């Protein structure tokens, strides 16, 4: 609990130190691991994430894995947006996704 208090107080670097052992398929775990490489204040779209994984045609599969993320702040699925910059679905709601991105320093256009 203290870790999340620190995160919302602005100590965002603590996110990288939190454990992420979860279930999921090997592909999901690969996506979730890659999500943790997106720095605070930056975003990536699903196609870019798929390319980074070496699976350029797998944007939809990446989106599905992103949506199955069981620890959504620690594994920052909110940092993935639509190709055209739109705020796409987020389990906590799009408004919360926008708030998290602003909190991390991403300037929404």
C-alpha positions in Angstrom: 0.0 0.0 0.0 2.8 2.4 0.8 4.2 2.0 -2.7 0.9 3.1 -4.2 0.8 6.1 -1.9 4.3 7.1 -3.1 3.3 6.6 -6.8 0.3 8.9 -6.4 2.4 11.4 -4.5 4.7 11.7 -7.5 7.4 9.1 -6.8 6.9 7.3 -10.1 10.3 5.6 -10.2 9.1 3.2 -7.5 6.9 1.5 -10.1 10.0 -0.2 -11.6 10.9 -1.8 -8.3 7.5 -3.5 -7.7 7.2 -7.2 -8.3 5.3 -8.4 -11.4 5.0 -12.2 -11.0 1.7 -13.1 -12.7 0.0 -15.8 -14.6 -0.9 -15.4 -18.2 0.3 -17.1 -21.4 3.9 -16.7 -22.5 2.8 -14.1 -25.1 0.9 -12.1 -22.5 3.9 -12.1 -20.1 6.1 -11.0 -23.0 3.8 -8.1 -23.7 3.5 -7.2 -20.1 7.3 -7.2 -19.7 7.7 -4.9 -22.7 5.0 -2.6 -21.3 7.3 -2.0 -18.4 10.0 -0.6 -20.7 7.8 2.4 -21.8 9.1 5.3 -19.7 6.9 7.5 -17.6 5.5 10.4 -19.6 5.8 8.5 -22.9 3.3 6.4 -24.9 3.4 3.9 -27.6 0.6 2.6 -29.9 -0.3 -1.1 -30.2 1.5 -1.4 -33.6 4.7 0.0 -32.2 4.5 -2.4 -29.3 4.0 -5.3 -31.6 7.0 -4.2 -33.7 9.1 -3.9 -30.6 8.2 -7.5 -29.8 9.3 -8.6 -33.2 5.7 -9.4 -34.2 4.7 -6.5 -36.6 1.3 -8.0 -37.5 0.2 -8.7 -34.0 -1.2 -5.3 -32.9 -4.6 -6.8 -32.1 -3.1 -9.6 -30.1 -1.0 -7.1 -28.2 -4.2 -5.1 -27.5 -5.8 -8.3 -26.1 -2.8 -9.0 -23.9 -2.8 -5.4 -22.8 -6.4 -5.7 -21.8 -5.7 -8.9 -19.8 -3.1 -7.2 -17.7 -3.9 -8.1 -14.0 -1.7 -5.3 -12.4 -2.4 -2.3 -14.5 -0.5 0.4 -12.7 2.6 -1.7 -12.1 2.5 -3.0 -15.7 1.6 0.3 -17.3 -0.9 -0.6 -19.9 -2.2 2.9 -19.7 0.8 4.0 -21.7 -0.5 2.4 -24.9 -2.8 4.5 -27.0 -4.4 4.3 -30.4 -2.4 4.8 -33.6 -3.9 8.2 -34.1 -3.3 9.3 -30.5 -6.7 8.5 -29.2 -7.3 7.2 -25.7 -8.4 3.7 -26.3 -10.0 1.4 -23.8 -8.6 1.0 -20.2 -10.1 -1.3 -17.5 -10.2 1.6 -15.1 -11.9 3.9 -17.6 -10.5 6.3 -20.2 -10.7 9.3 -17.8 -8.5 7.4 -15.3 -6.1 6.6 -18.1 -5.9 10.2 -19.1 -5.3 11.2 -15.4 -2.5 8.6 -15.1 -0.8 9.9 -18.3 -1.0 13.5 -17.1 0.3 12.5 -13.7 3.3 10.9 -15.4 3.9 14.1 -17.4 2.5 13.1 -20.8 0.8 16.1 -22.4 -2.4 15.1 -24.0 -3.2 16.9 -27.2 
